């Protein structure tokens, strides 16, 4: 977002407050952009949108590639 007096505007760094709402466990990097921000991808072994990351259960898909 932006803040200012209507004549001069400055970018608000949303990442400085609560990691921008991005996951903190596991840690996901918040990236500030002009007028906005985004969360990077969940780390390997997790799935989600960067705000919420859940552990991937590899055994739930095709028995994790293991023999039955």
mmCIF file as Biopython writes it, N, C-alpha, C and O atoms, coordinates in Angstrom:
data_model
#
loop_
_atom_site.group_PDB
_atom_site.id
_atom_site.type_symbol
_atom_site.label_atom_id
_atom_site.label_alt_id
_atom_site.label_comp_id
_atom_site.label_asym_id
_atom_site.label_entity_id
_atom_site.label_seq_id
_atom_site.pdbx_PDB_ins_code
_atom_site.Cartn_x
_atom_site.Cartn_y
_atom_site.Cartn_z
_atom_site.occupancy
_atom_site.B_iso_or_equiv
_atom_site.auth_seq_id
_atom_site.auth_asym_id
_atom_site.pdbx_PDB_model_num
ATOM 1   N N  . UNK A ? 1  ? 0.804  -1.170  0.000  1.0 0.0 1  A 1 
ATOM 2   C CA . UNK A ? 1  ? 0.000  0.000   0.000  1.0 0.0 1  A 1 
ATOM 3   C C  . UNK A ? 1  ? 0.864  1.257   0.000  1.0 0.0 1  A 1 
ATOM 4   O O  . UNK A ? 1  ? 2.091  1.217   -0.086 1.0 0.0 1  A 1 
ATOM 5   N N  . UNK A ? 2  ? 0.170  2.338   0.099  1.0 0.0 2  A 1 
ATOM 6   C CA . UNK A ? 2  ? 0.818  3.649   0.078  1.0 0.0 2  A 1 
ATOM 7   C C  . UNK A ? 2  ? 0.349  4.474   1.268  1.0 0.0 2  A 1 
ATOM 8   O O  . UNK A ? 2  ? -0.731 4.245   1.812  1.0 0.0 2  A 1 
ATOM 9   N N  . UNK A ? 3  ? 1.171  5.434   1.660  1.0 0.0 3  A 1 
ATOM 10  C CA . UNK A ? 3  ? 0.794  6.420   2.671  1.0 0.0 3  A 1 
ATOM 11  C C  . UNK A ? 3  ? 1.334  7.766   2.236  1.0 0.0 3  A 1 
ATOM 12  O O  . UNK A ? 3  ? 2.328  7.843   1.514  1.0 0.0 3  A 1 
ATOM 13  N N  . UNK A ? 4  ? 0.685  8.815   2.671  1.0 0.0 4  A 1 
ATOM 14  C CA . UNK A ? 4  ? 1.156  10.146  2.314  1.0 0.0 4  A 1 
ATOM 15  C C  . UNK A ? 4  ? 0.090  11.186  2.563  1.0 0.0 4  A 1 
ATOM 16  O O  . UNK A ? 4  ? -0.898 10.945  3.257  1.0 0.0 4  A 1 
ATOM 17  N N  . UNK A ? 5  ? 0.314  12.355  1.977  1.0 0.0 5  A 1 
ATOM 18  C CA . UNK A ? 5  ? -0.582 13.482  2.212  1.0 0.0 5  A 1 
ATOM 19  C C  . UNK A ? 5  ? -1.397 13.855  0.975  1.0 0.0 5  A 1 
ATOM 20  O O  . UNK A ? 5  ? -2.045 14.902  0.966  1.0 0.0 5  A 1 
ATOM 21  N N  . UNK A ? 6  ? -1.380 13.035  -0.052 1.0 0.0 6  A 1 
ATOM 22  C CA . UNK A ? 6  ? -2.105 13.341  -1.279 1.0 0.0 6  A 1 
ATOM 23  C C  . UNK A ? 6  ? -1.230 13.995  -2.326 1.0 0.0 6  A 1 
ATOM 24  O O  . UNK A ? 6  ? -1.576 14.004  -3.507 1.0 0.0 6  A 1 
ATOM 25  N N  . UNK A ? 7  ? -0.106 14.542  -1.911 1.0 0.0 7  A 1 
ATOM 26  C CA . UNK A ? 7  ? 0.840  15.170  -2.836 1.0 0.0 7  A 1 
ATOM 27  C C  . UNK A ? 7  ? 2.114  14.337  -2.943 1.0 0.0 7  A 1 
ATOM 28  O O  . UNK A ? 7  ? 2.718  14.220  -4.009 1.0 0.0 7  A 1 
ATOM 29  N N  . UNK A ? 8  ? 2.495  13.772  -1.824 1.0 0.0 8  A 1 
ATOM 30  C CA . UNK A ? 8  ? 3.692  12.944  -1.770 1.0 0.0 8  A 1 
ATOM 31  C C  . UNK A ? 8  ? 3.312  11.612  -1.133 1.0 0.0 8  A 1 
ATOM 32  O O  . UNK A ? 8  ? 2.737  11.579  -0.045 1.0 0.0 8  A 1 
ATOM 33  N N  . UNK A ? 9  ? 3.635  10.523  -1.808 1.0 0.0 9  A 1 
ATOM 34  C CA . UNK A ? 9  ? 3.278  9.195   -1.306 1.0 0.0 9  A 1 
ATOM 35  C C  . UNK A ? 9  ? 4.530  8.352   -1.121 1.0 0.0 9  A 1 
ATOM 36  O O  . UNK A ? 9  ? 5.488  8.443   -1.888 1.0 0.0 9  A 1 
ATOM 37  N N  . UNK A ? 10 ? 4.491  7.535   -0.086 1.0 0.0 10 A 1 
ATOM 38  C CA . UNK A ? 10 ? 5.575  6.605   0.181  1.0 0.0 10 A 1 
ATOM 39  C C  . UNK A ? 10 ? 4.991  5.198   0.253  1.0 0.0 10 A 1 
ATOM 40  O O  . UNK A ? 10 ? 3.867  4.986   0.707  1.0 0.0 10 A 1 
ATOM 41  N N  . UNK A ? 11 ? 5.789  4.255   -0.208 1.0 0.0 11 A 1 
ATOM 42  C CA . UNK A ? 11 ? 5.402  2.855   -0.137 1.0 0.0 11 A 1 
ATOM 43  C C  . UNK A ? 11 ? 5.378  2.398   1.314  1.0 0.0 11 A 1 
ATOM 44  O O  . UNK A ? 11 ? 6.272  2.741   2.088  1.0 0.0 11 A 1 
ATOM 45  N N  . UNK A ? 12 ? 4.367  1.631   1.687  1.0 0.0 12 A 1 
ATOM 46  C CA . UNK A ? 12 ? 4.313  1.005   3.006  1.0 0.0 12 A 1 
ATOM 47  C C  . UNK A ? 12 ? 4.956  -0.368  2.877  1.0 0.0 12 A 1 
ATOM 48  O O  . UNK A ? 12 ? 4.578  -1.149  2.004  1.0 0.0 12 A 1 
ATOM 49  N N  . UNK A ? 13 ? 5.910  -0.666  3.727  1.0 0.0 13 A 1 
ATOM 50  C CA . UNK A ? 13 ? 6.553  -1.979  3.711  1.0 0.0 13 A 1 
ATOM 51  C C  . UNK A ? 13 ? 5.729  -2.931  4.577  1.0 0.0 13 A 1 
ATOM 52  O O  . UNK A ? 13 ? 5.949  -3.040  5.783  1.0 0.0 13 A 1 
ATOM 53  N N  . UNK A ? 14 ? 4.780  -3.616  3.943  1.0 0.0 14 A 1 
ATOM 54  C CA . UNK A ? 14 ? 3.902  -4.535  4.658  1.0 0.0 14 A 1 
ATOM 55  C C  . UNK A ? 14 ? 4.672  -5.673  5.317  1.0 0.0 14 A 1 
ATOM 56  O O  . UNK A ? 14 ? 4.198  -6.259  6.291  1.0 0.0 14 A 1 
ATOM 57  N N  . UNK A ? 15 ? 5.846  -5.986  4.800  1.0 0.0 15 A 1 
ATOM 58  C CA . UNK A ? 15 ? 6.644  -7.102  5.327  1.0 0.0 15 A 1 
ATOM 59  C C  . UNK A ? 15 ? 7.200  -6.819  6.718  1.0 0.0 15 A 1 
ATOM 60  O O  . UNK A ? 15 ? 7.585  -7.751  7.425  1.0 0.0 15 A 1 
ATOM 61  N N  . UNK A ? 16 ? 7.250  -5.557  7.121  1.0 0.0 16 A 1 
ATOM 62  C CA . UNK A ? 16 ? 7.786  -5.207  8.435  1.0 0.0 16 A 1 
ATOM 63  C C  . UNK A ? 16 ? 6.819  -5.552  9.562  1.0 0.0 16 A 1 
ATOM 64  O O  . UNK A ? 16 ? 7.221  -5.627  10.722 1.0 0.0 16 A 1 
ATOM 65  N N  . UNK A ? 17 ? 5.549  -5.760  9.230  1.0 0.0 17 A 1 
ATOM 66  C CA . UNK A ? 17 ? 4.544  -6.065  10.243 1.0 0.0 17 A 1 
ATOM 67  C C  . UNK A ? 17 ? 4.097  -7.512  10.072 1.0 0.0 17 A 1 
ATOM 68  O O  . UNK A ? 17 ? 3.488  -7.863  9.061  1.0 0.0 17 A 1 
ATOM 69  N N  . UNK A ? 18 ? 4.398  -8.343  11.055 1.0 0.0 18 A 1 
ATOM 70  C CA . UNK A ? 18 ? 3.974  -9.741  11.061 1.0 0.0 18 A 1 
ATOM 71  C C  . UNK A ? 18 ? 4.344  -10.480 9.775  1.0 0.0 18 A 1 
ATOM 72  O O  . UNK A ? 18 ? 3.567  -11.294 9.275  1.0 0.0 18 A 1 
ATOM 73  N N  . UNK A ? 19 ? 5.529  -10.193 9.243  1.0 0.0 19 A 1 
ATOM 74  C CA . UNK A ? 19 ? 6.025  -10.839 8.020  1.0 0.0 19 A 1 
ATOM 75  C C  . UNK A ? 19 ? 5.029  -10.709 6.869  1.0 0.0 19 A 1 
ATOM 76  O O  . UNK A ? 19 ? 4.984  -11.568 5.989  1.0 0.0 19 A 1 
ATOM 77  N N  . UNK A ? 20 ? 4.235  -9.645  6.870  1.0 0.0 20 A 1 
ATOM 78  C CA . UNK A ? 20 ? 3.272  -9.408  5.797  1.0 0.0 20 A 1 
ATOM 79  C C  . UNK A ? 20 ? 2.142  -10.411 5.748  1.0 0.0 20 A 1 
ATOM 80  O O  . UNK A ? 20 ? 1.389  -10.448 4.774  1.0 0.0 20 A 1 
ATOM 81  N N  . UNK A ? 21 ? 2.009  -11.221 6.775  1.0 0.0 21 A 1 
ATOM 82  C CA . UNK A ? 21 ? 0.998  -12.270 6.764  1.0 0.0 21 A 1 
ATOM 83  C C  . UNK A ? 21 ? 1.501  -13.554 6.136  1.0 0.0 21 A 1 
ATOM 84  O O  . UNK A ? 21 ? 0.756  -14.529 6.029  1.0 0.0 21 A 1 
ATOM 85  N N  . UNK A ? 22 ? 2.766  -13.565 5.717  1.0 0.0 22 A 1 
ATOM 86  C CA . UNK A ? 22 ? 3.363  -14.783 5.160  1.0 0.0 22 A 1 
ATOM 87  C C  . UNK A ? 22 ? 3.679  -15.744 6.302  1.0 0.0 22 A 1 
ATOM 88  O O  . UNK A ? 22 ? 3.843  -15.333 7.451  1.0 0.0 22 A 1 
ATOM 89  N N  . UNK A ? 23 ? 3.760  -17.013 5.971  1.0 0.0 23 A 1 
ATOM 90  C CA . UNK A ? 23 ? 4.031  -18.045 6.969  1.0 0.0 23 A 1 
ATOM 91  C C  . UNK A ? 23 ? 5.326  -17.745 7.725  1.0 0.0 23 A 1 
ATOM 92  O O  . UNK A ? 23 ? 6.322  -17.321 7.139  1.0 0.0 23 A 1 
ATOM 93  N N  . UNK A ? 24 ? 5.288  -17.974 9.040  1.0 0.0 24 A 1 
ATOM 94  C CA . UNK A ? 24 ? 6.505  -17.837 9.839  1.0 0.0 24 A 1 
ATOM 95  C C  . UNK A ? 24 ? 7.018  -19.206 10.283 1.0 0.0 24 A 1 
ATOM 96  O O  . UNK A ? 24 ? 8.199  -19.343 10.600 1.0 0.0 24 A 1 
ATOM 97  N N  . UNK A ? 25 ? 6.148  -20.222 10.312 1.0 0.0 25 A 1 
ATOM 98  C CA . UNK A ? 25 ? 6.539  -21.604 10.602 1.0 0.0 25 A 1 
ATOM 99  C C  . UNK A ? 25 ? 5.809  -22.499 9.620  1.0 0.0 25 A 1 
ATOM 100 O O  . UNK A ? 25 ? 4.617  -22.747 9.801  1.0 0.0 25 A 1 
ATOM 101 N N  . UNK A ? 26 ? 6.469  -22.986 8.599  1.0 0.0 26 A 1 
ATOM 102 C CA . UNK A ? 26 ? 7.857  -22.768 8.244  1.0 0.0 26 A 1 
ATOM 103 C C  . UNK A ? 26 ? 8.055  -21.343 7.727  1.0 0.0 26 A 1 
ATOM 104 O O  . UNK A ? 26 ? 7.103  -20.715 7.263  1.0 0.0 26 A 1 
ATOM 105 N N  . UNK A ? 27 ? 9.278  -20.833 7.805  1.0 0.0 27 A 1 
ATOM 106 C CA . UNK A ? 27 ? 9.514  -19.459 7.365  1.0 0.0 27 A 1 
ATOM 107 C C  . UNK A ? 27 ? 9.403  -19.296 5.851  1.0 0.0 27 A 1 
ATOM 108 O O  . UNK A ? 27 ? 10.003 -20.045 5.080  1.0 0.0 27 A 1 
ATOM 109 N N  . UNK A ? 28 ? 8.621  -18.296 5.450  1.0 0.0 28 A 1 
ATOM 110 C CA . UNK A ? 28 ? 8.466  -17.927 4.042  1.0 0.0 28 A 1 
ATOM 111 C C  . UNK A ? 28 ? 8.824  -16.454 3.925  1.0 0.0 28 A 1 
ATOM 112 O O  . UNK A ? 28 ? 8.375  -15.640 4.731  1.0 0.0 28 A 1 
ATOM 113 N N  . UNK A ? 29 ? 9.623  -16.107 2.935  1.0 0.0 29 A 1 
ATOM 114 C CA . UNK A ? 29 ? 10.059 -14.729 2.775  1.0 0.0 29 A 1 
ATOM 115 C C  . UNK A ? 29 ? 8.933  -13.859 2.211  1.0 0.0 29 A 1 
ATOM 116 O O  . UNK A ? 29 ? 8.284  -14.216 1.227  1.0 0.0 29 A 1 
ATOM 117 N N  . UNK A ? 30 ? 8.722  -12.725 2.849  1.0 0.0 30 A 1 
ATOM 118 C CA . UNK A ? 30 ? 7.810  -11.698 2.364  1.0 0.0 30 A 1 
ATOM 119 C C  . UNK A ? 30 ? 8.631  -10.736 1.513  1.0 0.0 30 A 1 
ATOM 120 O O  . UNK A ? 30 ? 9.702  -10.295 1.928  1.0 0.0 30 A 1 
ATOM 121 N N  . UNK A ? 31 ? 8.129  -10.411 0.321  1.0 0.0 31 A 1 
ATOM 122 C CA . UNK A ? 31 ? 8.843  -9.521  -0.592 1.0 0.0 31 A 1 
ATOM 123 C C  . UNK A ? 31 ? 8.016  -8.255  -0.783 1.0 0.0 31 A 1 
ATOM 124 O O  . UNK A ? 31 ? 6.911  -8.305  -1.323 1.0 0.0 31 A 1 
ATOM 125 N N  . UNK A ? 32 ? 8.553  -7.121  -0.341 1.0 0.0 32 A 1 
ATOM 126 C CA . UNK A ? 32 ? 7.876  -5.842  -0.524 1.0 0.0 32 A 1 
ATOM 127 C C  . UNK A ? 32 ? 8.072  -5.372  -1.959 1.0 0.0 32 A 1 
ATOM 128 O O  . UNK A ? 32 ? 9.172  -5.462  -2.506 1.0 0.0 32 A 1 
ATOM 129 N N  . UNK A ? 33 ? 6.996  -4.868  -2.569 1.0 0.0 33 A 1 
ATOM 130 C CA . UNK A ? 33 ? 7.055  -4.264  -3.896 1.0 0.0 33 A 1 
ATOM 131 C C  . UNK A ? 33 ? 6.394  -2.900  -3.800 1.0 0.0 33 A 1 
ATOM 132 O O  . UNK A ? 33 ? 5.705  -2.620  -2.819 1.0 0.0 33 A 1 
ATOM 133 N N  . UNK A ? 34 ? 6.585  -2.058  -4.782 1.0 0.0 34 A 1 
ATOM 134 C CA . UNK A ? 34 ? 5.977  -0.730  -4.735 1.0 0.0 34 A 1 
ATOM 135 C C  . UNK A ? 34 ? 4.456  -0.848  -4.706 1.0 0.0 34 A 1 
ATOM 136 O O  . UNK A ? 34 ? 3.838  -1.314  -5.663 1.0 0.0 34 A 1 
ATOM 137 N N  . UNK A ? 35 ? 3.870  -0.425  -3.607 1.0 0.0 35 A 1 
ATOM 138 C CA . UNK A ? 35 ? 2.425  -0.425  -3.460 1.0 0.0 35 A 1 
ATOM 139 C C  . UNK A ? 35 ? 1.826  -1.766  -3.086 1.0 0.0 35 A 1 
ATOM 140 O O  . UNK A ? 35 ? 0.605  -1.883  -2.984 1.0 0.0 35 A 1 
ATOM 141 N N  . UNK A ? 36 ? 2.644  -2.769  -2.882 1.0 0.0 36 A 1 
ATOM 142 C CA . UNK A ? 36 ? 2.113  -4.092  -2.576 1.0 0.0 36 A 1 
ATOM 143 C C  . UNK A ? 36 ? 3.201  -4.969  -1.957 1.0 0.0 36 A 1 
ATOM 144 O O  . UNK A ? 36 ? 4.229  -4.467  -1.503 1.0 0.0 36 A 1 
ATOM 145 N N  . UNK A ? 37 ? 2.970  -6.263  -1.943 1.0 0.0 37 A 1 
ATOM 146 C CA . UNK A ? 37 ? 3.937  -7.248  -1.454 1.0 0.0 37 A 1 
ATOM 147 C C  . UNK A ? 37 ? 3.456  -8.617  -1.901 1.0 0.0 37 A 1 
ATOM 148 O O  . UNK A ? 37 ? 2.320  -8.758  -2.353 1.0 0.0 37 A 1 
ATOM 149 N N  . UNK A ? 38 ? 4.309  -9.628  -1.782 1.0 0.0 38 A 1 
ATOM 150 C CA . UNK A ? 38 ? 3.872  -11.003 -2.009 1.0 0.0 38 A 1 
ATOM 151 C C  . UNK A ? 38 ? 4.710  -11.951 -1.159 1.0 0.0 38 A 1 
ATOM 152 O O  . UNK A ? 38 ? 5.816  -11.624 -0.728 1.0 0.0 38 A 1 
ATOM 153 N N  . UNK A ? 39 ? 4.154  -13.120 -0.936 1.0 0.0 39 A 1 
ATOM 154 C CA . UNK A ? 39 ? 4.847  -14.167 -0.190 1.0 0.0 39 A 1 
ATOM 155 C C  . UNK A ? 39 ? 5.505  -15.099 -1.192 1.0 0.0 39 A 1 
ATOM 156 O O  . UNK A ? 39 ? 4.902  -15.458 -2.203 1.0 0.0 39 A 1 
ATOM 157 N N  . UNK A ? 40 ? 6.744  -15.491 -0.911 1.0 0.0 40 A 1 
ATOM 158 C CA . UNK A ? 40 ? 7.386  -16.470 -1.774 1.0 0.0 40 A 1 
ATOM 159 C C  . UNK A ? 40 ? 6.766  -17.839 -1.518 1.0 0.0 40 A 1 
ATOM 160 O O  . UNK A ? 40 ? 5.908  -17.989 -0.648 1.0 0.0 40 A 1 
ATOM 161 N N  . UNK A ? 41 ? 7.204  -18.831 -2.280 1.0 0.0 41 A 1 
ATOM 162 C CA . UNK A ? 41 ? 6.638  -20.176 -2.195 1.0 0.0 41 A 1 
ATOM 163 C C  . UNK A ? 41 ? 6.993  -20.849 -0.869 1.0 0.0 41 A 1 
ATOM 164 O O  . UNK A ? 41 ? 7.980  -20.504 -0.218 1.0 0.0 41 A 1 
ATOM 165 N N  . UNK A ? 42 ? 6.171  -21.805 -0.496 1.0 0.0 42 A 1 
ATOM 166 C CA . UNK A ? 42 ? 6.465  -22.632 0.672  1.0 0.0 42 A 1 
ATOM 167 C C  . UNK A ? 42 ? 7.740  -23.425 0.399  1.0 0.0 42 A 1 
ATOM 168 O O  . UNK A ? 42 ? 8.024  -23.760 -0.750 1.0 0.0 42 A 1 
ATOM 169 N N  . UNK A ? 43 ? 8.507  -23.726 1.440  1.0 0.0 43 A 1 
ATOM 170 C CA . UNK A ? 43 ? 9.759  -24.468 1.243  1.0 0.0 43 A 1 
ATOM 171 C C  . UNK A ? 43 ? 9.494  -25.919 0.818  1.0 0.0 43 A 1 
ATOM 172 O O  . UNK A ? 43 ? 8.374  -26.412 0.947  1.0 0.0 43 A 1 
ATOM 173 N N  . UNK A ? 44 ? 10.526 -26.595 0.313  1.0 0.0 44 A 1 
ATOM 174 C CA . UNK A ? 44 ? 10.373 -27.998 -0.081 1.0 0.0 44 A 1 
ATOM 175 C C  . UNK A ? 44 ? 9.818  -28.840 1.068  1.0 0.0 44 A 1 
ATOM 176 O O  . UNK A ? 44 ? 10.199 -28.669 2.226  1.0 0.0 44 A 1 
ATOM 177 N N  . UNK A ? 45 ? 8.914  -29.744 0.722  1.0 0.0 45 A 1 
ATOM 178 C CA . UNK A ? 45 ? 8.279  -30.588 1.726  1.0 0.0 45 A 1 
ATOM 179 C C  . UNK A ? 45 ? 6.981  -30.014 2.250  1.0 0.0 45 A 1 
ATOM 180 O O  . UNK A ? 45 ? 6.292  -30.647 3.049  1.0 0.0 45 A 1 
ATOM 181 N N  . UNK A ? 46 ? 6.643  -28.799 1.796  1.0 0.0 46 A 1 
ATOM 182 C CA . UNK A ? 46 ? 5.411  -28.131 2.208  1.0 0.0 46 A 1 
ATOM 183 C C  . UNK A ? 46 ? 4.629  -27.714 0.970  1.0 0.0 46 A 1 
ATOM 184 O O  . UNK A ? 46 ? 5.197  -27.535 -0.107 1.0 0.0 46 A 1 
ATOM 185 N N  . UNK A ? 47 ? 3.325  -27.563 1.137  1.0 0.0 47 A 1 
ATOM 186 C CA . UNK A ? 47 ? 2.485  -27.053 0.062  1.0 0.0 47 A 1 
ATOM 187 C C  . UNK A ? 47 ? 1.629  -25.920 0.610  1.0 0.0 47 A 1 
ATOM 188 O O  . UNK A ? 47 ? 1.348  -25.865 1.807  1.0 0.0 47 A 1 
ATOM 189 N N  . UNK A ? 48 ? 1.216  -25.021 -0.274 1.0 0.0 48 A 1 
ATOM 190 C CA . UNK A ? 48 ? 0.377  -23.908 0.135  1.0 0.0 48 A 1 
ATOM 191 C C  . UNK A ? 48 ? 0.681  -22.673 -0.685 1.0 0.0 48 A 1 
ATOM 192 O O  . UNK A ? 48 ? 1.404  -22.728 -1.680 1.0 0.0 48 A 1 
ATOM 193 N N  . UNK A ? 49 ? 0.117  -21.554 -0.251 1.0 0.0 49 A 1 
ATOM 194 C CA . UNK A ? 49 ? 0.223  -20.307 -1.003 1.0 0.0 49 A 1 
ATOM 195 C C  . UNK A ? 49 ? 1.278  -19.347 -0.465 1.0 0.0 49 A 1 
ATOM 196 O O  . UNK A ? 49 ? 1.375  -18.214 -0.936 1.0 0.0 49 A 1 
ATOM 197 N N  . UNK A ? 50 ? 2.060  -19.778 0.502  1.0 0.0 50 A 1 
ATOM 198 C CA . UNK A ? 50 ? 3.067  -18.905 1.104  1.0 0.0 50 A 1 
ATOM 199 C C  . UNK A ? 50 ? 2.564  -18.226 2.358  1.0 0.0 50 A 1 
ATOM 200 O O  . UNK A ? 50 ? 3.358  -17.846 3.218  1.0 0.0 50 A 1 
ATOM 201 N N  . UNK A ? 51 ? 1.263  -18.070 2.474  1.0 0.0 51 A 1 
ATOM 202 C CA . UNK A ? 51 ? 0.674  -17.546 3.707  1.0 0.0 51 A 1 
ATOM 203 C C  . UNK A ? 51 ? 0.445  -18.690 4.683  1.0 0.0 51 A 1 
ATOM 204 O O  . UNK A ? 51 ? 0.704  -18.574 5.881  1.0 0.0 51 A 1 
ATOM 205 N N  . UNK A ? 52 ? -0.050 -19.801 4.137  1.0 0.0 52 A 1 
ATOM 206 C CA . UNK A ? 52 ? -0.276 -21.010 4.916  1.0 0.0 52 A 1 
ATOM 207 C C  . UNK A ? 52 ? 0.445  -22.149 4.215  1.0 0.0 52 A 1 
ATOM 208 O O  . UNK A ? 52 ? 0.193  -22.416 3.040  1.0 0.0 52 A 1 
ATOM 209 N N  . UNK A ? 53 ? 1.334  -22.816 4.925  1.0 0.0 53 A 1 
ATOM 210 C CA . UNK A ? 53 ? 2.092  -23.945 4.378  1.0 0.0 53 A 1 
ATOM 211 C C  . UNK A ? 53 ? 1.821  -25.167 5.244  1.0 0.0 53 A 1 
ATOM 212 O O  . UNK A ? 53 ? 1.925  -25.104 6.469  1.0 0.0 53 A 1 
ATOM 213 N N  . UNK A ? 54 ? 1.475  -26.273 4.606  1.0 0.0 54 A 1 
ATOM 214 C CA . UNK A ? 54 ? 1.242  -27.516 5.328  1.0 0.0 54 A 1 
ATOM 215 C C  . UNK A ? 54 ? 2.215  -28.575 4.821  1.0 0.0 54 A 1 
ATOM 216 O O  . UNK A ? 54 ? 2.633  -28.554 3.663  1.0 0.0 54 A 1 
ATOM 217 N N  . UNK A ? 55 ? 2.562  -29.488 5.699  1.0 0.0 55 A 1 
ATOM 218 C CA . UNK A ? 55 ? 3.491  -30.560 5.356  1.0 0.0 55 A 1 
ATOM 219 C C  . UNK A ? 55 ? 2.847  -31.452 4.305  1.0 0.0 55 A 1 
ATOM 220 O O  . UNK A ? 55 ? 1.677  -31.818 4.417  1.0 0.0 55 A 1 
ATOM 221 N N  . UNK A ? 56 ? 3.622  -31.799 3.283  1.0 0.0 56 A 1 
ATOM 222 C CA . UNK A ? 56 ? 3.147  -32.725 2.258  1.0 0.0 56 A 1 
ATOM 223 C C  . UNK A ? 56 ? 3.287  -34.145 2.803  1.0 0.0 56 A 1 
ATOM 224 O O  . UNK A ? 56 ? 4.365  -34.557 3.230  1.0 0.0 56 A 1 
ATOM 225 N N  . UNK A ? 57 ? 2.193  -34.872 2.780  1.0 0.0 57 A 1 
ATOM 226 C CA . UNK A ? 57 ? 2.211  -36.269 3.213  1.0 0.0 57 A 1 
ATOM 227 C C  . UNK A ? 57 ? 2.480  -37.127 1.985  1.0 0.0 57 A 1 
ATOM 228 O O  . UNK A ? 57 ? 1.550  -37.504 1.273  1.0 0.0 57 A 1 
ATOM 229 N N  . UNK A ? 58 ? 3.747  -37.437 1.734  1.0 0.0 58 A 1 
ATOM 230 C CA . UNK A ? 58 ? 4.109  -38.166 0.515  1.0 0.0 58 A 1 
ATOM 231 C C  . UNK A ? 58 ? 3.529  -39.575 0.500  1.0 0.0 58 A 1 
ATOM 232 O O  . UNK A ? 58 ? 3.391  -40.176 -0.566 1.0 0.0 58 A 1 
ATOM 233 N N  . UNK A ? 59 ? 3.192  -40.100 1.654  1.0 0.0 59 A 1 
ATOM 234 C CA . UNK A ? 59 ? 2.631  -41.451 1.706  1.0 0.0 59 A 1 
ATOM 235 C C  . UNK A ? 59 ? 1.171  -41.488 1.253  1.0 0.0 59 A 1 
ATOM 236 O O  . UNK A ? 59 ? 0.654  -42.562 0.945  1.0 0.0 59 A 1 
ATOM 237 N N  . UNK A ? 60 ? 0.504  -40.346 1.209  1.0 0.0 60 A 1 
ATOM 238 C CA . UNK A ? 60 ? -0.910 -40.326 0.831  1.0 0.0 60 A 1 
ATOM 239 C C  . UNK A ? 60 ? -1.113 -40.406 -0.675 1.0 0.0 60 A 1 
ATOM 240 O O  . UNK A ? 60 ? -2.235 -40.645 -1.123 1.0 0.0 60 A 1 
ATOM 241 N N  . UNK A ? 61 ? -0.074 -40.216 -1.465 1.0 0.0 61 A 1 
ATOM 242 C CA . UNK A ? 61 ? -0.184 -40.283 -2.921 1.0 0.0 61 A 1 
ATOM 243 C C  . UNK A ? 61 ? 0.595  -41.497 -3.412 1.0 0.0 61 A 1 
ATOM 244 O O  . UNK A ? 61 ? 1.816  -41.557 -3.273 1.0 0.0 61 A 1 
ATOM 245 N N  . UNK A ? 62 ? -0.116 -42.459 -3.983 1.0 0.0 62 A 1 
ATOM 246 C CA . UNK A ? 62 ? 0.507  -43.657 -4.554 1.0 0.0 62 A 1 
ATOM 247 C C  . UNK A ? 62 ? 1.448  -44.344 -3.559 1.0 0.0 62 A 1 
ATOM 248 O O  . UNK A ? 62 ? 2.511  -44.841 -3.930 1.0 0.0 62 A 1 
ATOM 249 N N  . UNK A ? 63 ? 1.036  -44.359 -2.294 1.0 0.0 63 A 1 
ATOM 250 C CA . UNK A ? 63 ? 1.815  -45.007 -1.231 1.0 0.0 63 A 1 
ATOM 251 C C  . UNK A ? 63 ? 3.242  -44.464 -1.145 1.0 0.0 63 A 1 
ATOM 252 O O  . UNK A ? 63 ? 4.148  -45.164 -0.694 1.0 0.0 63 A 1 
ATOM 253 N N  . UNK A ? 64 ? 3.436  -43.244 -1.567 1.0 0.0 64 A 1 
ATOM 254 C CA . UNK A ? 64 ? 4.753  -42.610 -1.498 1.0 0.0 64 A 1 
ATOM 255 C C  . UNK A ? 64 ? 5.779  -43.264 -2.401 1.0 0.0 64 A 1 
ATOM 256 O O  . UNK A ? 64 ? 6.982  -43.076 -2.221 1.0 0.0 64 A 1 
ATOM 257 N N  . UNK A ? 65 ? 5.304  -44.040 -3.382 1.0 0.0 65 A 1 
ATOM 258 C CA . UNK A ? 65 ? 6.212  -44.733 -4.287 1.0 0.0 65 A 1 
ATOM 259 C C  . UNK A ? 65 ? 6.786  -46.010 -3.687 1.0 0.0 65 A 1 
ATOM 260 O O  . UNK A ? 65 ? 7.636  -46.665 -4.289 1.0 0.0 65 A 1 
ATOM 261 N N  . UNK A ? 66 ? 6.309  -46.357 -2.490 1.0 0.0 66 A 1 
ATOM 262 C CA . UNK A ? 66 ? 6.790  -47.576 -1.832 1.0 0.0 66 A 1 
ATOM 263 C C  . UNK A ? 66 ? 5.928  -48.766 -2.246 1.0 0.0 66 A 1 
ATOM 264 O O  . UNK A ? 66 ? 4.777  -48.601 -2.649 1.0 0.0 66 A 1 
ATOM 265 N N  . UNK A ? 67 ? 6.490  -49.943 -2.143 1.0 0.0 67 A 1 
ATOM 266 C CA . UNK A ? 67 ? 5.728  -51.160 -2.436 1.0 0.0 67 A 1 
ATOM 267 C C  . UNK A ? 67 ? 4.739  -51.402 -1.311 1.0 0.0 67 A 1 
ATOM 268 O O  . UNK A ? 67 ? 5.058  -51.184 -0.142 1.0 0.0 67 A 1 
ATOM 269 N N  . UNK A ? 68 ? 3.528  -51.858 -1.662 1.0 0.0 68 A 1 
ATOM 270 C CA . UNK A ? 68 ? 2.510  -52.098 -0.611 1.0 0.0 68 A 1 
ATOM 271 C C  . UNK A ? 68 ? 2.898  -53.204 0.346  1.0 0.0 68 A 1 
ATOM 272 O O  . UNK A ? 68 ? 2.146  -53.512 1.271  1.0 0.0 68 A 1 
#
